[in-house]
Amino acid sequence: MVVVTGQSKASATPDDAMSSSDAEDDFQEPATPTATQAGQALPLLPQQFPEVVPLNVGGMFFTTRLSTLRRYEDTMLAAMFSGRHYIPTDAEGRYFIDRDGTYFGDILNFLRSGDLPPRERVRSVYKEAQYYSIGPLLDNLEDIQPLKGEKVRQAFLGLMPYYKDHLERIIEIAKLRATQRKARFAKLKVCVFKEEMPITPYECPHFNSLRFERSESETKLFEHHCEVDVSFGPWEAVADVYDLLHCIVTDLSARGITVDHQCIGVCDKHLINHYYCKRPIYEFKITWW
């Protein structure tokens, strides 16, 4: 009788043995999850929250009642802590929100008692209220300064044709000139005029209002482009040229751009007969560093 022992498999060539080992590796069964891996798995929904909720918002710690977070049902916080969504926790068990927590205390103060932030924090808190979709807080902030004044300012700027495009043009021209000249700053000419055809001493006796009553053919005689880099105007509003200059400087400064300006004269281009363009020309100096 022939007996086949386990040694007969060992008689295979080394190459065969290696192939067998590789095959075993290819067909290994998946490892059973460890306790640590199992602990990291997301819990089944709905998630339950305590009545007093510890929070970690971008590394800043807060504690509040669950009812405070759910104060307004149409907000992101109410949805997050409704139990329908999983909120991760940090090593101390605090519920983690991956957001800068600098102004989260102002958010909580409004949810708790309707308190509004001081003026210097209004703009920043407004951005956070937008992120968390807190409509009542947004409405309240829009009714106080500086946001209320900003709404009025934007209403005025809405009269400006291509206002934002002209701001971008100022930045691009200044950047290009400074780069080409390897200079710290760049200068450009900007025309800011309120009326389409500005009043001159010669026009005053003939035209008694800001709305010039001229025929279409006469109007074309006064149409021209001042020799400047950018022109703002015309517009019809009480706000004057200095108000628009303030808006331009404010919006450029808000983008971190240092800007100075001064009036360097008027266009003074001859139009027809004794009429000359009297639109003011300003020199803008953009400093890059």
MIDOSE-1310 file (N, C-alpha, C; in nm, 2 decimals, decimal comma, always signed):
residues 289
mvvv	+0,09/-0,12/+0,00/+0,00/+0,00/+0,00/+0,09/+0,12/+0,00; +0,06/+0,22/-0,08/+0,13/+0,34/-0,09/+0,07/+0,45/+0,00; +0,16/+0,50/+0,08/+0,11/+0,61/+0,17/+0,17/+0,74/+0,13; +0,09/+0,84/+0,10/+0,14/+0,98/+0,06/+0,14/+1,07/+0,18
tgqs	+0,27/+1,11/+0,21/+0,29/+1,19/+0,33/+0,29/+1,34/+0,29; +0,30/+1,43/+0,39/+0,30/+1,57/+0,36/+0,44/+1,61/+0,30; +0,54/+1,52/+0,31/+0,67/+1,55/+0,25/+0,67/+1,55/+0,10; +0,57/+1,48/+0,04/+0,56/+1,48/-0,10/+0,54/+1,61/-0,16
kasa	+0,46/+1,70/-0,09/+0,44/+1,84/-0,14/+0,57/+1,92/-0,13; +0,65/+1,89/-0,04/+0,78/+1,96/-0,02/+0,87/+1,94/-0,14; +0,85/+1,83/-0,21/+0,94/+1,80/-0,32/+0,92/+1,88/-0,44; +0,82/+1,97/-0,44/+0,79/+2,06/-0,55/+0,91/+2,16/-0,56
tpdd	+0,92/+2,21/-0,68/+1,03/+2,30/-0,71/+1,02/+2,43/-0,63; +1,13/+2,50/-0,61/+1,12/+2,63/-0,54/+1,02/+2,73/-0,60; +1,02/+2,73/-0,74/+0,93/+2,82/-0,80/+0,79/+2,79/-0,78; +0,76/+2,65/-0,77/+0,62/+2,61/-0,74/+0,58/+2,65/-0,60
amss	+0,68/+2,64/-0,51/+0,65/+2,68/-0,37/+0,62/+2,82/-0,36; +0,69/+2,90/-0,43/+0,67/+3,05/-0,43/+0,54/+3,08/-0,49; +0,50/+3,02/-0,59/+0,37/+3,04/-0,66/+0,26/+3,01/-0,56; +0,27/+2,90/-0,49/+0,17/+2,86/-0,40/+0,15/+2,96/-0,29
sdae	+0,27/+3,01/-0,24/+0,26/+3,11/-0,13/+0,19/+3,24/-0,18; +0,22/+3,28/-0,30/+0,16/+3,40/-0,36/+0,01/+3,38/-0,37; -0,03/+3,26/-0,41/-0,17/+3,23/-0,43/-0,24/+3,24/-0,30; -0,18/+3,19/-0,19/-0,24/+3,20/-0,06/-0,26/+3,34/-0,02
ddfq	-0,16/+3,43/-0,05/-0,17/+3,57/-0,01/-0,29/+3,64/-0,09; -0,30/+3,59/-0,21/-0,41/+3,65/-0,30/-0,55/+3,62/-0,25; -0,56/+3,50/-0,18/-0,69/+3,46/-0,14/-0,71/+3,46/+0,01; -0,64/+3,55/+0,08/-0,66/+3,56/+0,22/-0,80/+3,62/+0,25
epat	-0,86/+3,57/+0,36/-0,99/+3,62/+0,40/-0,97/+3,76/+0,46; -1,07/+3,85/+0,44/-1,06/+3,98/+0,51/-1,04/+3,96/+0,66; -0,96/+4,05/+0,71/-0,93/+4,05/+0,86/-1,06/+4,09/+0,93; -1,08/+4,03/+1,05/-1,20/+4,08/+1,13/-1,17/+4,21/+1,19
ptat	-1,26/+4,31/+1,18/-1,24/+4,44/+1,23/-1,20/+4,44/+1,38; -1,10/+4,52/+1,41/-1,06/+4,52/+1,56/-1,16/+4,61/+1,63; -1,15/+4,60/+1,77/-1,24/+4,68/+1,85/-1,23/+4,83/+1,83; -1,10/+4,87/+1,80/-1,08/+5,01/+1,77/-1,15/+5,06/+1,65
qagq	-1,13/+4,98/+1,54/-1,20/+5,01/+1,41/-1,35/+5,01/+1,43; -1,40/+4,92/+1,50/-1,55/+4,91/+1,52/-1,59/+5,03/+1,60; -1,51/+5,08/+1,69/-1,55/+5,20/+1,77/-1,55/+5,32/+1,69; -1,48/+5,32/+1,58/-1,48/+5,44/+1,49/-1,59/+5,45/+1,40
alpl	-1,67/+5,34/+1,38/-1,78/+5,34/+1,29/-1,88/+5,44/+1,33; -1,95/+5,50/+1,24/-2,06/+5,60/+1,27/-2,17/+5,53/+1,34; -2,23/+5,59/+1,44/-2,34/+5,53/+1,51/-2,47/+5,54/+1,42; -2,56/+5,45/+1,46/-2,68/+5,45/+1,38/-2,77/+5,57/+1,41
lpqq	-2,83/+5,62/+1,31/-2,92/+5,74/+1,33/-3,05/+5,69/+1,39; -3,13/+5,78/+1,46/-3,09/+5,92/+1,49/-3,00/+5,93/+1,60; -2,92/+6,03/+1,60/-2,82/+6,06/+1,71/-2,89/+6,13/+1,82; -2,86/+6,08/+1,94/-2,92/+6,14/+2,06/-2,83/+6,25/+2,13
fpev	-2,88/+6,36/+2,17/-2,80/+6,47/+2,23/-2,85/+6,49/+2,37; -2,75/+6,53/+2,46/-2,79/+6,56/+2,60/-2,86/+6,70/+2,60; -2,93/+6,72/+2,71/-3,00/+6,85/+2,73/-2,90/+6,97/+2,73; -2,78/+6,94/+2,80/-2,68/+7,04/+2,79/-2,57/+7,00/+2,70
vpln	-2,54/+7,08/+2,60/-2,45/+7,03/+2,49/-2,32/+7,10/+2,49; -2,21/+7,02/+2,51/-2,07/+7,08/+2,50/-2,03/+7,09/+2,36; -1,97/+7,20/+2,32/-1,94/+7,22/+2,18/-1,79/+7,25/+2,16; -1,73/+7,21/+2,05/-1,60/+7,25/+2,01/-1,61/+7,31/+1,87
vggm	-1,60/+7,44/+1,86/-1,62/+7,51/+1,74/-1,48/+7,56/+1,69; -1,42/+7,48/+1,61/-1,28/+7,52/+1,56/-1,18/+7,54/+1,66; -1,19/+7,46/+1,77/-1,10/+7,47/+1,88/-1,14/+7,55/+2,00; -1,25/+7,62/+1,99/-1,30/+7,71/+2,10/-1,42/+7,63/+2,16
fftt	-1,43/+7,63/+2,29/-1,52/+7,55/+2,36/-1,64/+7,64/+2,41; -1,76/+7,58/+2,39/-1,89/+7,64/+2,43/-1,98/+7,54/+2,50; -2,07/+7,59/+2,58/-2,17/+7,50/+2,64/-2,30/+7,57/+2,63; -2,40/+7,50/+2,59/-2,54/+7,56/+2,58/-2,64/+7,45/+2,59
rlst	-2,77/+7,50/+2,60/-2,88/+7,40/+2,60/-2,91/+7,36/+2,46; -2,96/+7,23/+2,45/-3,00/+7,18/+2,32/-3,11/+7,27/+2,26; -3,20/+7,31/+2,35/-3,32/+7,40/+2,30/-3,27/+7,53/+2,24; -3,15/+7,58/+2,29/-3,10/+7,70/+2,23/-3,05/+7,68/+2,09
lrry	-2,99/+7,57/+2,06/-2,94/+7,53/+1,93/-3,06/+7,51/+1,83; -3,17/+7,47/+1,89/-3,29/+7,44/+1,81/-3,39/+7,56/+1,81; -3,35/+7,67/+1,86/-3,44/+7,79/+1,88/-3,52/+7,82/+1,75; -3,45/+7,83/+1,64/-3,52/+7,85/+1,51/-3,50/+7,73/+1,42
edtm	-3,61/+7,67/+1,38/-3,61/+7,54/+1,32/-3,55/+7,54/+1,18; -3,55/+7,66/+1,11/-3,50/+7,67/+0,97/-3,35/+7,70/+0,97; -3,28/+7,69/+1,08/-3,14/+7,72/+1,08/-3,05/+7,59/+1,06; -2,93/+7,61/+1,03/-2,83/+7,50/+1,01/-2,81/+7,43/+1,15
laam	-2,80/+7,51/+1,25/-2,78/+7,45/+1,39/-2,89/+7,36/+1,43; -3,01/+7,41/+1,40/-3,13/+7,33/+1,44/-3,13/+7,20/+1,36; -3,09/+7,20/+1,23/-3,08/+7,08/+1,15/-2,97/+6,99/+1,20; -2,86/+7,05/+1,23/-2,74/+6,97/+1,28/-2,77/+6,89/+1,40
fsgr	-2,85/+6,95/+1,50/-2,87/+6,89/+1,63/-3,02/+6,84/+1,64; -3,08/+6,81/+1,52/-3,21/+6,75/+1,52/-3,21/+6,60/+1,54; -3,09/+6,54/+1,53/-3,08/+6,40/+1,54/-3,08/+6,33/+1,41; -3,11/+6,40/+1,30/-3,11/+6,34/+1,17/-2,97/+6,33/+1,11
hyip	-2,87/+6,40/+1,17/-2,74/+6,41/+1,11/-2,64/+6,37/+1,22; -2,53/+6,30/+1,17/-2,43/+6,26/+1,27/-2,33/+6,38/+1,29; -2,30/+6,41/+1,42/-2,21/+6,52/+1,45/-2,09/+6,45/+1,52; -1,97/+6,46/+1,47/-1,86/+6,39/+1,54/-1,82/+6,46/+1,67
tdae	-1,75/+6,39/+1,75/-1,71/+6,45/+1,88/-1,56/+6,44/+1,89; -1,50/+6,53/+1,97/-1,36/+6,53/+1,99/-1,32/+6,43/+2,10; -1,20/+6,43/+2,14/-1,15/+6,34/+2,24/-1,22/+6,35/+2,38; -1,27/+6,47/+2,41/-1,34/+6,50/+2,54/-1,49/+6,48/+2,53
gryf	-1,54/+6,44/+2,41/-1,68/+6,42/+2,39/-1,76/+6,54/+2,35; -1,69/+6,65/+2,32/-1,76/+6,77/+2,28/-1,80/+6,75/+2,13; -1,91/+6,80/+2,09/-1,96/+6,80/+1,95/-1,88/+6,90/+1,87; -1,82/+6,85/+1,76/-1,73/+6,93/+1,69/-1,79/+6,99/+1,56
idrd	-1,77/+7,13/+1,55/-1,82/+7,20/+1,43/-1,69/+7,26/+1,37; -1,67/+7,22/+1,25/-1,54/+7,27/+1,18/-1,56/+7,41/+1,12; -1,56/+7,50/+1,21/-1,58/+7,64/+1,17/-1,50/+7,73/+1,27; -1,45/+7,84/+1,23/-1,38/+7,94/+1,32/-1,49/+7,98/+1,43
gtyf	-1,45/+7,97/+1,55/-1,54/+7,99/+1,66/-1,53/+8,13/+1,72; -1,45/+8,22/+1,65/-1,43/+8,36/+1,71/-1,56/+8,43/+1,74; -1,66/+8,42/+1,65/-1,79/+8,49/+1,67/-1,91/+8,40/+1,70; -1,87/+8,27/+1,74/-1,98/+8,18/+1,77/-2,05/+8,22/+1,90
gdil	-1,98/+8,28/+1,99/-2,04/+8,33/+2,12/-2,15/+8,43/+2,09; -2,13/+8,52/+1,99/-2,23/+8,62/+1,95/-2,35/+8,55/+1,89; -2,33/+8,44/+1,82/-2,44/+8,36/+1,76/-2,53/+8,30/+1,88; -2,46/+8,24/+1,98/-2,53/+8,18/+2,09/-2,60/+8,29/+2,17
nflr	-2,54/+8,41/+2,19/-2,61/+8,51/+2,27/-2,74/+8,56/+2,20; -2,74/+8,56/+2,07/-2,86/+8,59/+2,00/-2,97/+8,48/+2,02; -2,92/+8,36/+2,00/-3,02/+8,25/+2,02/-3,07/+8,24/+2,16; -2,99/+8,27/+2,26/-3,03/+8,27/+2,40/-3,13/+8,38/+2,43
sgdl	-3,09/+8,50/+2,40/-3,17/+8,62/+2,45/-3,19/+8,73/+2,35; -3,16/+8,71/+2,23/-3,18/+8,81/+2,12/-3,08/+8,92/+2,13; -2,96/+8,90/+2,20/-2,86/+9,01/+2,21/-2,79/+9,02/+2,07; -2,76/+9,15/+2,04/-2,69/+9,18/+1,91/-2,54/+9,22/+1,95
ppre	-2,45/+9,19/+1,86/-2,31/+9,23/+1,88/-2,28/+9,38/+1,88; -2,17/+9,42/+1,93/-2,14/+9,56/+1,92/-2,10/+9,59/+1,77; -2,11/+9,72/+1,74/-2,10/+9,77/+1,60/-1,97/+9,71/+1,53; -1,86/+9,71/+1,60/-1,74/+9,67/+1,54/-1,74/+9,52/+1,50
rvrs	-1,83/+9,44/+1,55/-1,84/+9,30/+1,52/-1,95/+9,26/+1,43; -2,03/+9,36/+1,39/-2,16/+9,33/+1,32/-2,13/+9,26/+1,18; -2,03/+9,32/+1,11/-2,01/+9,26/+0,98/-1,96/+9,11/+0,99; -1,87/+9,09/+1,08/-1,82/+8,95/+1,10/-1,93/+8,85/+1,15
vyke	-2,01/+8,90/+1,24/-2,12/+8,81/+1,29/-2,22/+8,79/+1,18; -2,24/+8,89/+1,09/-2,34/+8,88/+0,98/-2,29/+8,76/+0,89; -2,16/+8,75/+0,86/-2,11/+8,64/+0,78/-2,14/+8,51/+0,85; -2,12/+8,50/+0,98/-2,15/+8,37/+1,05/-2,30/+8,34/+1,05
aqyy	-2,38/+8,44/+1,06/-2,52/+8,42/+1,06/-2,57/+8,37/+0,92; -2,50/+8,42/+0,82/-2,53/+8,37/+0,68/-2,49/+8,22/+0,67; -2,37/+8,18/+0,73/-2,33/+8,05/+0,72/-2,42/+7,95/+0,79; -2,47/+7,99/+0,91/-2,56/+7,91/+0,99/-2,71/+7,93/+0,95
sigp	-2,73/+8,02/+0,85/-2,87/+8,04/+0,80/-2,97/+8,08/+0,91; -2,92/+8,18/+0,99/-3,01/+8,23/+1,10/-3,08/+8,35/+1,05; -3,19/+8,34/+0,99/-3,27/+8,45/+0,93/-3,30/+8,56/+1,02; -3,36/+8,53/+1,14/-3,39/+8,64/+1,23/-3,27/+8,73/+1,27
lldn	-3,15/+8,67/+1,29/-3,03/+8,74/+1,32/-2,99/+8,83/+1,20; -3,00/+8,77/+1,08/-2,97/+8,85/+0,96/-3,05/+8,97/+0,95; -3,18/+8,96/+0,97/-3,28/+9,07/+0,96/-3,25/+9,18/+1,07; -3,21/+9,14/+1,19/-3,18/+9,23/+1,29/-3,05/+9,31/+1,26
ledi	-2,95/+9,24/+1,21/-2,82/+9,30/+1,18/-2,84/+9,40/+1,06; -2,92/+9,37/+0,97/-2,94/+9,46/+0,85/-3,01/+9,59/+0,89; -3,07/+9,59/+1,01/-3,14/+9,71/+1,05/-3,05/+9,80/+1,14; -2,93/+9,77/+1,16/-2,84/+9,85/+1,25/-2,71/+9,88/+1,17
qplk	-2,64/+9,98/+1,22/-2,52/+10,02/+1,15/-2,41/+9,92/+1,19; -2,32/+9,90/+1,09/-2,30/+9,97/+0,97/-2,38/+9,91/+0,85; -2,45/+9,80/+0,87/-2,51/+9,73/+0,75/-2,63/+9,81/+0,70; -2,70/+9,88/+0,78/-2,81/+9,96/+0,73/-2,76/+10,07/+0,64
gekv	-2,65/+10,14/+0,68/-2,59/+10,24/+0,60/-2,53/+10,18/+0,47; -2,49/+10,05/+0,48/-2,43/+9,98/+0,36/-2,54/+9,96/+0,26; -2,67/+9,93/+0,30/-2,78/+9,91/+0,21/-2,81/+10,04/+0,14; -2,80/+10,15/+0,20/-2,82/+10,28/+0,14/-2,71/+10,31/+0,04
rqaf	-2,59/+10,28/+0,08/-2,47/+10,30/-0,01/-2,49/+10,22/-0,14; -2,53/+10,09/-0,12/-2,54/+10,00/-0,24/-2,66/+10,05/-0,33; -2,76/+10,11/-0,27/-2,87/+10,16/-0,35/-2,81/+10,27/-0,44; -2,72/+10,36/-0,39/-2,66/+10,46/-0,47/-2,57/+10,40/-0,57
lglm	-2,49/+10,31/-0,54/-2,40/+10,24/-0,63/-2,47/+10,17/-0,74; -2,59/+10,13/-0,71/-2,67/+10,06/-0,82/-2,70/+10,16/-0,93; -2,69/+10,29/-0,91/-2,71/+10,38/-1,02/-2,58/+10,39/-1,11; -2,47/+10,34/-1,06/-2,34/+10,35/-1,14/-2,33/+10,25/-1,25
pyyk	-2,32/+10,29/-1,37/-2,30/+10,19/-1,48/-2,17/+10,12/-1,46; -2,17/+9,99/-1,45/-2,04/+9,91/-1,45/-1,95/+9,95/-1,33; -2,00/+9,98/-1,22/-1,92/+10,02/-1,11/-1,82/+9,92/-1,07; -1,86/+9,79/-1,05/-1,77/+9,69/-1,01/-1,67/+9,66/-1,12
dhle	-1,71/+9,66/-1,24/-1,61/+9,64/-1,35/-1,51/+9,75/-1,35; -1,54/+9,87/-1,33/-1,45/+9,98/-1,32/-1,35/+9,96/-1,21; -1,39/+9,92/-1,09/-1,30/+9,89/-0,98/-1,20/+9,78/-1,02; -1,24/+9,68/-1,09/-1,15/+9,57/-1,13/-1,05/+9,63/-1,23
riie	-1,10/+9,72/-1,32/-1,01/+9,78/-1,42/-0,90/+9,86/-1,35; -0,94/+9,94/-1,25/-0,84/+10,02/-1,17/-0,73/+9,93/-1,11; -0,77/+9,82/-1,05/-0,68/+9,72/-0,99/-0,59/+9,66/-1,10; -0,65/+9,62/-1,21/-0,57/+9,55/-1,31/-0,47/+9,65/-1,38
iakl	-0,51/+9,77/-1,41/-0,42/+9,87/-1,47/-0,30/+9,90/-1,37; -0,34/+9,92/-1,24/-0,23/+9,95/-1,14/-0,14/+9,84/-1,12; -0,19/+9,72/-1,12/-0,10/+9,60/-1,11/-0,01/+9,59/-1,23; -0,06/+9,60/-1,35/+0,02/+9,59/-1,47/+0,13/+9,69/-1,48
ratq	+0,09/+9,82/-1,45/+0,19/+9,92/-1,45/+0,30/+9,91/-1,35; +0,26/+9,87/-1,23/+0,37/+9,84/-1,12/+0,46/+9,73/-1,16; +0,40/+9,62/-1,22/+0,48/+9,51/-1,26/+0,57/+9,54/-1,37; +0,52/+9,61/-1,47/+0,61/+9,65/-1,58/+0,72/+9,74/-1,54
rkar	+0,70/+9,83/-1,45/+0,80/+9,92/-1,41/+0,88/+9,88/-1,29; +0,84/+9,76/-1,23/+0,91/+9,71/-1,11/+0,90/+9,82/-1,00; +0,78/+9,88/-0,99/+0,77/+9,99/-0,90/+0,68/+9,95/-0,78; +0,70/+10,03/-0,67/+0,62/+10,00/-0,55/+0,47/+10,05/-0,57
fakl	+0,45/+10,15/-0,65/+0,32/+10,20/-0,67/+0,29/+10,23/-0,82; +0,17/+10,26/-0,85/+0,13/+10,29/-0,98/+0,03/+10,41/-0,98; +0,03/+10,49/-1,08/-0,06/+10,60/-1,09/-0,15/+10,59/-1,21; -0,28/+10,63/-1,20/-0,37/+10,63/-1,31/-0,47/+10,74/-1,30
kvcv	-0,52/+10,78/-1,41/-0,62/+10,89/-1,41/-0,76/+10,84/-1,42; -0,84/+10,90/-1,33/-0,98/+10,85/-1,32/-1,07/+10,98/-1,33; -1,17/+10,97/-1,41/-1,27/+11,07/-1,43/-1,40/+11,03/-1,35; -1,44/+11,12/-1,26/-1,56/+11,10/-1,19/-1,65/+11,22/-1,21
fkee	-1,77/+11,20/-1,28/-1,85/+11,31/-1,31/-2,00/+11,27/-1,29; -2,08/+11,37/-1,24/-2,22/+11,34/-1,21/-2,31/+11,36/-1,32; -2,29/+11,47/-1,40/-2,38/+11,51/-1,51/-2,32/+11,46/-1,64; -2,40/+11,42/-1,73/-2,35/+11,38/-1,86/-2,28/+11,50/-1,93
mpit	-2,34/+11,62/-1,92/-2,28/+11,74/-1,98/-2,27/+11,84/-1,87; -2,15/+11,85/-1,80/-2,14/+11,94/-1,69/-2,16/+12,09/-1,72; -2,21/+12,16/-1,62/-2,24/+12,30/-1,64/-2,11/+12,38/-1,65; -2,10/+12,47/-1,74/-1,99/+12,56/-1,75/-2,05/+12,70/-1,74
pyec	-1,96/+12,80/-1,72/-2,01/+12,94/-1,71/-2,09/+12,98/-1,83; -2,06/+12,92/-1,95/-2,12/+12,95/-2,07/-2,26/+12,89/-2,08; -2,28/+12,78/-2,02/-2,41/+12,71/-2,02/-2,51/+12,76/-1,93; -2,47/+12,81/-1,81/-2,56/+12,85/-1,71/-2,67/+12,94/-1,76
phfn	-2,65/+13,04/-1,84/-2,76/+13,13/-1,88/-2,86/+13,06/-1,97; -2,82/+12,95/-2,03/-2,90/+12,88/-2,13/-2,98/+12,76/-2,07; -2,92/+12,70/-1,96/-2,98/+12,58/-1,91/-2,99/+12,60/-1,75; -3,11/+12,59/-1,71/-3,14/+12,62/-1,57/-3,16/+12,50/-1,48
slrf	-3,14/+12,38/-1,53/-3,16/+12,26/-1,45/-3,04/+12,16/-1,48; -3,04/+12,06/-1,40/-2,93/+11,96/-1,43/-2,97/+11,86/-1,54; -3,09/+11,86/-1,59/-3,14/+11,78/-1,70/-3,14/+11,87/-1,82; -3,04/+11,85/-1,90/-3,02/+11,94/-2,02/-3,12/+11,89/-2,13
erse	-3,20/+11,99/-2,17/-3,30/+11,96/-2,28/-3,24/+11,99/-2,41; -3,17/+11,89/-2,47/-3,11/+11,91/-2,60/-3,17/+11,81/-2,69; -3,17/+11,84/-2,82/-3,21/+11,74/-2,92/-3,11/+11,63/-2,93; -3,14/+11,52/-2,99/-3,05/+11,41/-3,01/-2,93/+11,45/-3,09
setk	-2,94/+11,53/-3,19/-2,83/+11,57/-3,27/-2,74/+11,66/-3,19; -2,80/+11,75/-3,11/-2,72/+11,84/-3,02/-2,64/+11,76/-2,92; -2,71/+11,66/-2,86/-2,64/+11,58/-2,76/-2,52/+11,51/-2,81; -2,53/+11,46/-2,93/-2,41/+11,38/-2,99/-2,29/+11,47/-3,01
lfeh	-2,31/+11,61/-3,02/-2,20/+11,70/-3,03/-2,12/+11,71/-2,90; -2,19/+11,67/-2,79/-2,12/+11,68/-2,66/-2,07/+11,55/-2,62; -2,09/+11,44/-2,69/-2,04/+11,31/-2,65/-1,89/+11,30/-2,68; -1,82/+11,25/-2,58/-1,68/+11,23/-2,60/-1,63/+11,14/-2,49
hcev	-1,51/+11,09/-2,50/-1,44/+11,02/-2,39/-1,32/+11,09/-2,35; -1,32/+11,12/-2,22/-1,20/+11,19/-2,16/-1,08/+11,10/-2,17; -0,96/+11,16/-2,18/-0,84/+11,08/-2,19/-0,79/+11,04/-2,05; -0,86/+10,94/-2,00/-0,83/+10,88/-1,87/-0,83/+10,73/-1,88
dvsf	-0,79/+10,67/-1,77/-0,79/+10,52/-1,76/-0,93/+10,46/-1,74; -1,00/+10,53/-1,65/-1,13/+10,48/-1,61/-1,23/+10,60/-1,58; -1,35/+10,59/-1,62/-1,45/+10,69/-1,60/-1,57/+10,64/-1,52; -1,61/+10,71/-1,42/-1,73/+10,68/-1,34/-1,84/+10,79/-1,37
gpwe	-1,96/+10,75/-1,41/-2,06/+10,85/-1,43/-2,13/+10,83/-1,57; -2,24/+10,91/-1,59/-2,30/+11,00/-1,50/-2,41/+10,93/-1,41; -2,47/+11,00/-1,32/-2,58/+10,95/-1,24/-2,67/+11,06/-1,19; -2,79/+11,02/-1,16/-2,89/+11,12/-1,11/-2,92/+11,08/-0,96
avad	-2,87/+11,16/-0,87/-2,89/+11,13/-0,73/-2,84/+11,26/-0,65; -2,88/+11,27/-0,53/-2,83/+11,38/-0,44/-2,68/+11,36/-0,42; -2,64/+11,24/-0,40/-2,50/+11,21/-0,37/-2,41/+11,27/-0,48; -2,30/+11,33/-0,44/-2,21/+11,40/-0,54/-2,09/+11,33/-0,57
vydl	-1,99/+11,39/-0,64/-1,87/+11,33/-0,68/-1,79/+11,28/-0,56; -1,79/+11,36/-0,46/-1,71/+11,33/-0,34/-1,76/+11,20/-0,27; -1,89/+11,18/-0,28/-1,95/+11,06/-0,22/-1,91/+10,94/-0,30; -1,90/+10,95/-0,43/-1,86/+10,84/-0,51/-1,71/+10,81/-0,49
lhci	-1,63/+10,91/-0,48/-1,49/+10,89/-0,45/-1,47/+10,82/-0,32; -1,55/+10,85/-0,22/-1,54/+10,79/-0,09/-1,58/+10,64/-0,11; -1,68/+10,61/-0,19/-1,71/+10,47/-0,21/-1,60/+10,39/-0,28; -1,54/+10,45/-0,38/-1,43/+10,39/-0,45/-1,31/+10,36/-0,36
vtdl	-1,27/+10,45/-0,28/-1,16/+10,43/-0,19/-1,20/+10,33/-0,08; -1,32/+10,33/-0,03/-1,37/+10,24/+0,07/-1,36/+10,09/+0,01; -1,41/+10,07/-0,11/-1,42/+9,94/-0,16/-1,28/+9,89/-0,20; -1,19/+9,97/-0,25/-1,05/+9,93/-0,27/-0,98/+9,90/-0,14
sarg	-1,00/+9,98/-0,04/-0,94/+9,95/+0,09/-0,99/+9,82/+0,15; -1,12/+9,79/+0,13/-1,17/+9,67/+0,18/-1,10/+9,54/+0,12; -1,04/+9,56/+0,01/-0,97/+9,45/-0,06/-0,82/+9,46/-0,03; -0,78/+9,54/+0,07/-0,65/+9,55/+0,12/-0,56/+9,63/+0,03
itvd	-0,62/+9,72/-0,05/-0,54/+9,80/-0,14/-0,52/+9,94/-0,09; -0,40/+9,99/-0,08/-0,37/+10,13/-0,03/-0,39/+10,22/-0,14; -0,48/+10,32/-0,13/-0,50/+10,41/-0,24/-0,51/+10,56/-0,19; -0,45/+10,65/-0,26/-0,46/+10,79/-0,24/-0,51/+10,86/-0,37
hqci	-0,58/+10,97/-0,35/-0,62/+11,04/-0,47/-0,62/+11,19/-0,45; -0,61/+11,26/-0,56/-0,62/+11,40/-0,56/-0,67/+11,45/-0,70; -0,74/+11,57/-0,70/-0,79/+11,62/-0,82/-0,67/+11,70/-0,89; -0,65/+11,67/-1,02/-0,54/+11,73/-1,09/-0,59/+11,82/-1,20
gvcd	-0,72/+11,85/-1,20/-0,77/+11,94/-1,30/-0,90/+11,89/-1,36; -0,93/+11,94/-1,48/-1,05/+11,90/-1,55/-1,01/+11,86/-1,69; -1,10/+11,79/-1,76/-1,07/+11,74/-1,89/-1,04/+11,85/-1,99; -1,12/+11,96/-1,99/-1,10/+12,08/-2,07/-1,09/+12,06/-2,22
khli	-1,15/+11,95/-2,26/-1,15/+11,92/-2,41/-1,25/+12,00/-2,48; -1,22/+12,07/-2,59/-1,31/+12,15/-2,67/-1,42/+12,06/-2,73; -1,54/+12,10/-2,71/-1,65/+12,02/-2,76/-1,71/+12,09/-2,89; -1,76/+12,21/-2,87/-1,82/+12,28/-2,99/-1,84/+12,43/-2,95
nhyy	-1,81/+12,51/-3,04/-1,82/+12,66/-3,02/-1,74/+12,70/-2,89; -1,81/+12,75/-2,79/-1,74/+12,79/-2,67/-1,77/+12,69/-2,55; -1,80/+12,57/-2,59/-1,83/+12,46/-2,49/-1,70/+12,38/-2,47; -1,67/+12,35/-2,34/-1,55/+12,27/-2,31/-1,59/+12,17/-2,20
ckrp	-1,53/+12,05/-2,21/-1,56/+11,95/-2,10/-1,50/+12,00/-1,97; -1,58/+12,00/-1,87/-1,53/+12,04/-1,74/-1,54/+11,92/-1,63; -1,53/+11,80/-1,68/-1,53/+11,69/-1,59/-1,40/+11,68/-1,51; -1,41/+11,66/-1,38/-1,29/+11,66/-1,30/-1,21/+11,53/-1,32
iyef	-1,08/+11,55/-1,32/-0,99/+11,43/-1,34/-0,91/+11,42/-1,21; -0,91/+11,29/-1,16/-0,84/+11,26/-1,03/-0,72/+11,16/-1,06; -0,61/+11,19/-0,99/-0,50/+11,10/-1,00/-0,51/+11,00/-0,88; -0,51/+10,87/-0,92/-0,52/+10,77/-0,81/-0,38/+10,70/-0,80
kitw	-0,33/+10,69/-0,68/-0,20/+10,63/-0,65/-0,23/+10,50/-0,58; -0,20/+10,39/-0,64/-0,21/+10,26/-0,58/-0,08/+10,21/-0,53; -0,06/+10,19/-0,40/+0,06/+10,14/-0,34/+0,05/+10,00/-0,31; +0,14/+9,92/-0,36/+0,13/+9,77/-0,35/+0,21/+9,72/-0,23
w	+0,31/+9,79/-0,18/+0,38/+9,74/-0,06/+0,45/+9,85/+0,01
